[in-house]
């Protein structure tokens, strides 16, 4: 069920609150979709778009926070079903979707060593049409700023939505079971860098915090994230 964050921003859960996509609404009725969930998530996404009065043809942009399969697994299907022409990802990850491959793993810690033993995860390949850069402003729903937060992947981005004063952290910070945590090192290309790049959030202006993994924090988002960073020695 789509969850309203603001007038022009909805969270679209694709696996309970554990994996989320986001829909940003423009005044012309078009939609920018942020992330697409695991393979097989397209039906749920399209149902939730219908619940907010939108048709697949309303989706004109897809912005992908990075190239892990729980974010891009259903991207190819959504691109086809919605006939999307504009698919965006940071330039540092943009070479991966055409191959269907996920980024490398930081094996400097135990979880990474374990992950490297497991079979490599993949997804249906697709093309990136727009390679994003740090601080770029995407012209959608009043403005969406690209915040390059590398470490989880080389091209991982978070997104700042100006109109709703909302930060979408991507996988820079999780909020699983309503408790903020870092992503496991086994899912990062550089675990330390992933933590350090999240310090950028302290300098941004926002009130709501949204996460790919876990429920949102409304109104107190910045203060809660600053508290988390402070506990981790980053603020």
Rosetta silent file (secondary structure, phi, psi, omega in degrees, C-alpha in Angstrom):
SEQUENCE: XXXXXXXXXXXXXXXXXXXXXXXXXXXXXXXXXXXXXXXXXXXXXXXXXXXXXXXXXXXXXXXXXXXXXXXXXXXXXXXXXXXXXXXXXXXXXXXXXXXXXXXXXXXXXXXXXXXXXXXXXXXXXXXXXXXXXXXXXXXXXXXXXXXXXXXXXXXXXXXXXXXXXXXXXXXXXXXXXXXXXXXXXXXXXXXXXXXXXXXXXXXXXXXXXXXXXXXXXXXXXXXXXXXXXXXXXXX
SCORE:     score description
SCORE:     0.000 S_00000001
   1 L     0.000  128.050  179.456    0.000    0.000    0.000 S_00000001
   2 L   -62.548  135.597  179.956    1.394    3.397   -1.019 S_00000001
   3 E  -112.866  123.650 -178.415    2.277    5.603    1.970 S_00000001
   4 E   -77.446  123.452  174.992    1.983    9.373    1.578 S_00000001
   5 E   -96.026  -40.077  179.100    5.042   11.282    2.811 S_00000001
   6 E  -155.108  178.136 -177.083    4.000   14.647    1.355 S_00000001
   7 L   -54.902  -35.201 -175.719    1.625   16.018   -1.286 S_00000001
   8 L  -122.269   26.149  178.846    3.949   14.976   -4.098 S_00000001
   9 E  -144.045  126.246  178.862    5.942   12.115   -2.528 S_00000001
  10 E  -127.932  142.665  169.163    4.868    8.536   -1.785 S_00000001
  11 E   -90.338  132.192  179.474    6.684    5.503   -0.425 S_00000001
  12 E  -115.621   97.491 -179.007    5.897    2.361   -2.428 S_00000001
  13 E   -70.608  131.915  177.040    6.769   -0.755   -0.382 S_00000001
  14 E  -109.734  -12.795  173.899    7.734   -3.727   -2.548 S_00000001
  15 E  -148.849   77.041 -171.970    8.579   -6.106    0.326 S_00000001
  16 L    54.800 -145.841  174.862    6.738   -4.839    3.377 S_00000001
  17 L   -85.477    3.732 -171.753    8.739   -1.925    4.852 S_00000001
  18 L   -81.339  -26.997  173.960   11.957   -3.821    4.162 S_00000001
  19 E  -136.979  122.700 -175.973   12.401   -2.685    0.539 S_00000001
  20 E  -123.703  145.179  164.575   10.911    0.595   -0.662 S_00000001
  21 E  -112.400  172.350 -179.351   10.656    2.566   -3.881 S_00000001
  22 E  -136.643  143.101  177.186    9.433    6.174   -4.071 S_00000001
  23 E  -116.846  125.093  174.769    7.115    8.057   -6.417 S_00000001
  24 E  -107.931  131.828 -174.253    7.447   11.811   -6.955 S_00000001
  25 E  -103.858  129.892  174.551    4.493   13.575   -8.567 S_00000001
  26 L   -92.300  161.448  179.134    4.791   16.475  -10.979 S_00000001
  27 L   -66.339  -20.978  178.644    2.099   19.101  -11.542 S_00000001
  28 L   -88.791   13.024  178.642    1.632   17.740  -15.084 S_00000001
  29 L    79.905   -2.610  178.968    0.631   14.330  -13.598 S_00000001
  30 L   -77.560  162.769 -174.835    3.913   12.677  -14.581 S_00000001
  31 E  -125.857  138.825  165.175    5.854   10.488  -12.161 S_00000001
  32 E  -108.682  123.373 -179.187    9.506   10.058  -11.294 S_00000001
  33 E  -100.697  129.521  176.905   10.121    6.641   -9.771 S_00000001
  34 E  -105.227  113.870 -179.457   13.072    6.144   -7.422 S_00000001
  35 L    66.820  156.460 -171.943   14.320    2.526   -7.421 S_00000001
  36 L  -129.963    2.583  176.527   12.394   -0.523   -8.609 S_00000001
  37 L    72.980 -173.820  179.742   12.946   -3.285   -6.034 S_00000001
  38 L   -68.394  162.940  172.948   13.756   -6.926   -6.638 S_00000001
  39 L   -53.453  136.902 -178.604   12.826   -8.832   -9.795 S_00000001
  40 L    93.450   -2.464 -178.068    9.080   -9.431   -9.750 S_00000001
  41 L   -83.238   -8.321 -173.011    8.265   -6.141   -7.989 S_00000001
  42 H   -62.232  -38.699 -179.657    6.763   -4.461  -11.072 S_00000001
  43 H   -61.861  -43.120  179.622    3.219   -5.742  -10.433 S_00000001
  44 H   -66.779  -41.196  178.572    3.213   -4.356   -6.916 S_00000001
  45 H   -61.707  -43.807 -179.416    4.650   -1.030   -8.052 S_00000001
  46 H   -66.914  -36.635  175.715    2.031   -0.658  -10.775 S_00000001
  47 H   -63.662  -41.832  179.691   -0.758   -1.525   -8.305 S_00000001
  48 H   -70.103  -34.337  174.325    0.491    1.128   -5.901 S_00000001
  49 H   -62.243  -39.851  177.680    0.739    3.680   -8.680 S_00000001
  50 H   -63.139  -35.433 -179.882   -2.912    2.930   -9.480 S_00000001
  51 H   -65.780  -24.422  176.171   -3.801    3.505   -5.829 S_00000001
  52 L  -102.566   17.711  173.128   -2.509    7.064   -6.109 S_00000001
  53 L    79.898   25.056 -176.762   -4.369    7.543   -9.392 S_00000001
  54 L  -117.955  146.509  179.327   -1.457    6.983  -11.748 S_00000001
  55 L  -102.769  154.318  176.639   -1.066    4.833  -14.863 S_00000001
  56 H   -51.064  -34.177 -178.938    2.219    3.189  -15.981 S_00000001
  57 H   -68.268  -13.438  177.381    2.370    5.704  -18.844 S_00000001
  58 H   -75.715  -18.285 -179.356    2.617    8.503  -16.251 S_00000001
  59 E   -78.241  113.647 -177.543    6.104    7.305  -15.268 S_00000001
  60 E  -109.671  -20.964  178.713    8.529    9.415  -17.300 S_00000001
  61 E  -132.585  143.373  167.153   11.726    9.067  -15.234 S_00000001
  62 E  -123.943  122.779  176.497   13.338    6.266  -13.265 S_00000001
  63 E  -109.321  126.743 -177.443   16.139    7.269  -10.870 S_00000001
  64 L  -112.561  126.256 -175.119   18.209    4.401   -9.454 S_00000001
  65 L   -72.080  -26.425  175.972   20.227    4.958   -6.299 S_00000001
  66 L  -176.263  179.533 -168.708   22.729    2.219   -7.208 S_00000001
  67 L  -102.392   38.387  170.705   23.192   -1.090   -9.021 S_00000001
  68 L   -90.284  150.954 -170.639   22.240   -3.698   -6.411 S_00000001
  69 H   -68.660  -18.719  176.208   19.523   -6.145   -7.429 S_00000001
  70 H   -81.637    0.618  175.670   17.100   -5.100   -4.664 S_00000001
  71 H  -116.004  -29.566 -175.530   17.048   -1.655   -6.311 S_00000001
  72 H  -119.134    1.773 -175.316   17.302   -2.519  -10.004 S_00000001
  73 L   -57.958  -37.499 -179.823   15.912   -6.058  -10.170 S_00000001
  74 L  -101.202    8.902 -175.890   12.560   -4.934  -11.601 S_00000001
  75 H   -62.546  -45.939 -178.588   13.949   -1.947  -13.528 S_00000001
  76 H   -58.238  -43.736 -179.675   13.978   -3.660  -16.907 S_00000001
  77 H   -66.647  -40.888  179.141   10.349   -4.731  -16.520 S_00000001
  78 H   -66.216  -38.380  177.545    9.252   -1.271  -15.338 S_00000001
  79 H   -59.997  -42.594 -179.828   11.068    0.371  -18.249 S_00000001
  80 H   -69.694  -48.813 -174.575    9.174   -1.884  -20.669 S_00000001
  81 H   -68.721  -33.854 -178.402    5.757   -1.662  -19.020 S_00000001
  82 H   -95.926   -6.413 -177.799    5.909    2.103  -18.495 S_00000001
  83 L    54.048   46.661 -177.862    7.779    2.801  -21.756 S_00000001
  84 L   -77.154  133.585 -179.865   10.225    4.994  -19.847 S_00000001
  85 L  -100.297  -18.711 -173.052   12.762    6.848  -21.969 S_00000001
  86 E  -119.600  105.227 -177.430   14.795    8.448  -19.174 S_00000001
  87 E  -119.613  120.428 -169.579   16.633    6.080  -16.809 S_00000001
  88 E  -117.094  142.400  176.139   19.131    7.716  -14.446 S_00000001
  89 E  -158.046  152.709  178.123   22.006    6.465  -12.294 S_00000001
  90 E   -60.723  145.374 -175.031   25.266    7.964  -11.072 S_00000001
  91 L   -57.443  -29.302 -176.981   28.049    7.730  -13.624 S_00000001
  92 L   -73.613  -19.376  176.489   30.197    5.521  -11.349 S_00000001
  93 L  -107.465   -8.413 -167.863   27.583    2.705  -11.353 S_00000001
  94 L   -66.004  -18.065  179.482   26.138    3.294  -14.819 S_00000001
  95 L   -78.041  -12.663 -174.081   28.316    0.680  -16.557 S_00000001
  96 L   -81.701  -45.730 -177.531   26.758   -2.177  -14.538 S_00000001
  97 H   -54.029  -38.550  178.107   23.062   -2.328  -15.630 S_00000001
  98 H   -64.141  -17.451  178.920   23.863   -3.150  -19.294 S_00000001
  99 H   -97.150  -15.875 -175.140   25.766   -6.195  -17.997 S_00000001
 100 L    73.024   16.573 -176.983   23.193   -7.288  -15.395 S_00000001
 101 E  -104.436  152.691  176.321   25.985   -7.438  -12.820 S_00000001
 102 L   -95.708  164.483 -178.054   26.156   -6.089   -9.278 S_00000001
 103 L   -67.472  165.431  176.921   29.126   -4.150   -7.830 S_00000001
 104 L   -66.493  170.637 -175.212   32.127   -5.827   -6.184 S_00000001
 105 L  -116.357  139.442  173.632   32.145   -6.689   -2.473 S_00000001
 106 L   -77.091  108.977 -177.715   34.361   -5.358    0.321 S_00000001
 107 L  -102.141   24.972  178.963   35.894   -8.574    1.682 S_00000001
 108 L   -78.741  -12.625  178.482   37.989   -6.884    4.365 S_00000001
 109 L  -124.018  168.608 -172.428   35.485   -8.051    7.023 S_00000001
 110 H   -59.712  -45.024 -176.651   33.862  -11.392    7.772 S_00000001
 111 H   -61.874  -34.946  177.402   30.471  -10.673    6.183 S_00000001
 112 H   -67.959  -39.619  177.769   32.188   -9.700    2.939 S_00000001
 113 H   -61.739  -40.187  178.676   34.252  -12.884    2.933 S_00000001
 114 H   -66.784  -44.366 -178.529   31.044  -14.906    3.367 S_00000001
 115 H   -62.010  -33.861 -178.674   29.230  -12.970    0.619 S_00000001
 116 H   -68.327  -23.384  179.315   32.075  -13.619   -1.826 S_00000001
 117 H   -75.819  -30.557 -175.505   31.594  -17.374   -1.416 S_00000001
 118 L   -72.165  156.906  177.906   27.901  -17.169   -2.389 S_00000001
 119 L   -58.791  143.793 -179.721   26.753  -17.251   -6.049 S_00000001
 120 L   -66.745  135.009  179.429   26.905  -13.862   -7.764 S_00000001
 121 L   -85.449  147.131 -178.804   23.564  -12.061   -7.912 S_00000001
 122 E  -143.743  178.134 -179.402   22.324  -10.718  -11.230 S_00000001
 123 L  -156.488  167.482 -179.871   19.292   -9.077  -12.872 S_00000001
 124 L   -67.499  124.321 -175.845   17.844   -8.498  -16.324 S_00000001
 125 L   -63.138  154.693  174.645   20.116   -5.983  -18.106 S_00000001
 126 L  -157.393  170.073 -176.327   18.922   -2.541  -19.182 S_00000001
 127 L  -103.142  146.767  171.925   20.441    0.725  -20.364 S_00000001
 128 L   -97.262  127.197 -177.823   21.127    3.940  -18.485 S_00000001
 129 L   -98.630  -18.659 -176.885   20.221    7.013  -20.548 S_00000001
 130 E  -138.437  113.177 -179.232   21.358    9.728  -18.120 S_00000001
 131 E   -91.155  115.995 -172.613   24.564    9.474  -16.086 S_00000001
 132 E   -85.171  155.996  176.482   24.205   11.608  -12.969 S_00000001
 133 L  -125.216  159.231  179.034   26.834   13.664  -11.150 S_00000001
 134 L   -56.625  136.074  177.825   27.125   14.867   -7.565 S_00000001
 135 L    71.877    2.998  175.567   24.913   17.891   -6.757 S_00000001
 136 L   -62.815  142.928  177.696   23.062   17.640  -10.067 S_00000001
 137 E  -104.310  119.561  175.807   19.438   18.842   -9.844 S_00000001
 138 E   -86.669  127.108 -176.020   16.861   16.602  -11.504 S_00000001
 139 L   -80.479   83.430  178.496   13.948   18.698  -12.778 S_00000001
 140 L  -153.738  139.046  173.426   11.067   16.821  -11.191 S_00000001
 141 L    48.155   40.405  177.381    8.457   17.531   -8.497 S_00000001
 142 L    89.657    2.672  176.112   10.035   20.834   -7.517 S_00000001
 143 L   112.801  128.721 -178.917   13.642   19.661   -7.686 S_00000001
 144 E  -133.235  112.781 -176.362   15.574   16.549   -6.684 S_00000001
 145 E   -92.243  134.372  177.063   19.252   16.959   -5.785 S_00000001
 146 E   -82.840  123.904  176.102   21.757   14.156   -6.329 S_00000001
 147 E  -114.668  106.207 -179.073   23.960   13.547   -3.276 S_00000001
 148 E   -72.310  115.446 -179.194   26.855   11.244   -4.153 S_00000001
 149 L  -124.881   73.007 -174.611   27.381    8.992   -1.105 S_00000001
 150 L   -70.989  163.155  178.244   29.897    6.387   -2.280 S_00000001
 151 L   126.398  -49.398  172.717   31.049    3.336   -0.369 S_00000001
 152 L   -63.154  -48.658  162.432   27.955    1.163   -0.460 S_00000001
 153 L  -136.383  168.090 -179.298   28.716    1.171   -4.185 S_00000001
 154 L   -62.775  -33.347 -177.073   31.067    3.468   -6.084 S_00000001
 155 L  -109.963   22.273 -179.358   28.120    5.338   -7.585 S_00000001
 156 L   -62.816  136.484  175.950   25.653    5.184   -4.695 S_00000001
 157 E  -126.739  149.783  164.878   23.476    8.292   -4.414 S_00000001
 158 E  -108.553  167.450 -172.814   21.067    9.723   -1.903 S_00000001
 159 E  -135.393  133.623  177.680   18.418   12.232   -2.999 S_00000001
 160 E  -110.512  115.632  179.711   17.196   15.502   -1.505 S_00000001
 161 E   -95.280  114.320 -171.809   13.656   16.491   -2.508 S_00000001
 162 L   -64.923  -50.305 -171.669   13.316   20.234   -2.060 S_00000001
 163 L   -61.183  -40.836 -177.752    9.539   20.735   -1.983 S_00000001
 164 L   -93.780   -0.914 -177.688    8.806   18.126    0.689 S_00000001
 165 L    53.313   52.479 -174.464   12.088   18.748    2.571 S_00000001
 166 E  -123.817  133.573  171.325   12.827   15.035    2.366 S_00000001
 167 E  -101.082  125.864  170.948   16.100   13.119    2.240 S_00000001
 168 E  -100.915  111.557 -171.471   15.984    9.683    0.585 S_00000001
 169 L   -78.015  -16.566 -169.974   19.077    7.952    1.982 S_00000001
 170 L    63.376 -131.614  178.679   19.079    4.950   -0.360 S_00000001
 171 L  -104.225   14.783  176.944   21.312    2.358    1.341 S_00000001
 172 L   -64.315  -40.071  174.050   23.600    4.896    2.981 S_00000001
 173 L  -136.511  135.991  173.919   21.602    4.383    6.196 S_00000001
 174 E   -95.417  158.435  172.568   19.041    1.661    6.945 S_00000001
 175 E  -132.483   40.954 -177.558   16.054    2.073    9.289 S_00000001
 176 H   -63.521  137.796 -176.135   15.140   -1.586    9.685 S_00000001
 177 H    49.577   34.684  178.044   12.711   -2.256   12.571 S_00000001
 178 H    57.888   31.515  175.689   12.762    1.542   13.058 S_00000001
 179 L  -130.600  120.558 -176.825   16.386    1.439   14.215 S_00000001
 180 L   -71.108  136.508  179.384   19.034    3.154   12.133 S_00000001
 181 E  -146.985  167.490  169.016   22.031    1.036   11.147 S_00000001
 182 L   -82.599  158.053  168.719   24.717    0.831    8.478 S_00000001
 183 L   -64.779  149.357  175.639   24.438   -1.606    5.605 S_00000001
 184 L   -58.211  143.160 -179.432   26.359   -4.837    6.214 S_00000001
 185 H   -59.921  -29.162 -179.592   29.958   -4.576    5.058 S_00000001
 186 H   -67.671  -11.195  177.269   29.350   -7.587    2.812 S_00000001
 187 H  -106.222    8.923 -177.666   27.014   -5.464    0.691 S_00000001
 188 L  -112.115  154.390  170.377   29.487   -2.571    0.326 S_00000001
 189 L   -86.216  -25.780  177.455   32.384   -1.926   -2.012 S_00000001
 190 L  -152.992   97.543 -171.750   34.069    0.110    0.745 S_00000001
 191 H   -59.596  -46.087 -178.818   32.460   -0.199    4.181 S_00000001
 192 H   -63.978  -43.867  179.587   34.388    2.666    5.816 S_00000001
 193 H   -63.129  -36.510  178.500   33.741    5.043    2.930 S_00000001
 194 H   -58.991  -40.425  178.385   30.017    4.219    3.042 S_00000001
 195 H   -71.310  -46.414 -176.029   29.893    5.447    6.634 S_00000001
 196 H   -63.807  -36.711 -177.796   32.071    8.505    6.082 S_00000001
 197 H   -70.310  -21.366  177.697   30.098    9.742    3.062 S_00000001
 198 H   -68.353  -15.819  178.467   26.878    9.749    5.147 S_00000001
 199 H   -62.480  -20.742  176.438   28.354   12.675    7.081 S_00000001
 200 H   -56.701  -28.296 -175.409   27.200   14.849    4.152 S_00000001
 201 H   -63.247  -26.933 -178.576   23.656   14.585    5.537 S_00000001
 202 H   -63.469  -25.746 -176.170   24.572   16.878    8.465 S_00000001
 203 H   -96.421    1.866 -178.361   24.961   19.819    6.065 S_00000001
 204 L   -97.106  153.318  177.113   21.665   19.321    4.225 S_00000001
 205 L  -100.889  114.725  177.355   18.329   20.975    5.008 S_00000001
 206 L  -159.838  159.475  176.416   15.476   18.454    5.385 S_00000001
 207 L  -118.616  -28.350  178.689   12.813   17.436    7.877 S_00000001
 208 E  -105.073  140.330  174.990   11.729   13.994    6.602 S_00000001
 209 E  -118.321  126.631  178.946   14.078   11.028    6.245 S_00000001
 210 E  -120.192  147.624 -172.900   13.161    8.167    3.929 S_00000001
 211 L  -130.410  147.273  171.966   15.002    4.891    3.547 S_00000001
 212 L   -68.037  -32.819 -177.415   15.069    2.094    0.994 S_00000001
 213 L  -119.927   99.480  179.660   15.135   -0.301    3.915 S_00000001
 214 E   118.137  163.936 -178.574   12.732    0.634    6.691 S_00000001
 215 L   -74.580  162.323 -179.410    9.939    3.152    7.375 S_00000001
 216 L   -74.207  162.841  169.359   10.280    6.911    7.086 S_00000001
 217 E  -118.739  112.545 -176.234   10.899    9.384    9.908 S_00000001
 218 L   -92.810  141.779  175.076    8.643   12.395    9.425 S_00000001
 219 L    69.735  -42.973 -177.867    9.436   15.908   10.674 S_00000001
 220 L  -100.814   16.660 -173.467   12.290   14.776   12.960 S_00000001
 221 H   -57.293  -47.398 -176.781   14.307   13.130   10.201 S_00000001
 222 H   -66.623  -43.761 -178.473   17.332   15.425   10.298 S_00000001
 223 H   -64.376  -37.884  179.192   17.645   15.444   14.080 S_00000001
 224 H   -67.476  -41.178  178.691   17.369   11.647   14.238 S_00000001
 225 H   -67.381  -39.125  178.111   19.995   11.185   11.521 S_00000001
 226 H   -64.665  -37.671  176.007   22.312   13.677   13.234 S_00000001
 227 H   -62.517  -43.523  179.105   21.898   11.764   16.494 S_00000001
 228 H   -61.474  -47.570 -179.590   22.771    8.525   14.688 S_00000001
 229 H   -63.278  -38.445  179.352   25.845   10.069   13.049 S_00000001
 230 H   -63.137  -42.490  177.867   26.941   11.576   16.349 S_00000001
 231 H   -61.862  -29.690 -179.644   26.760    8.185   18.058 S_00000001
 232 L   -90.789    6.197  177.999   28.947    6.828   15.275 S_00000001
 233 L    74.890   26.604 -175.672   31.468    9.648   15.746 S_00000001
 234 L  -117.110   10.764 -178.632   30.609   11.351   12.455 S_00000001
 235 L  -147.532    0.000    0.000   28.941   14.554   13.581 S_00000001
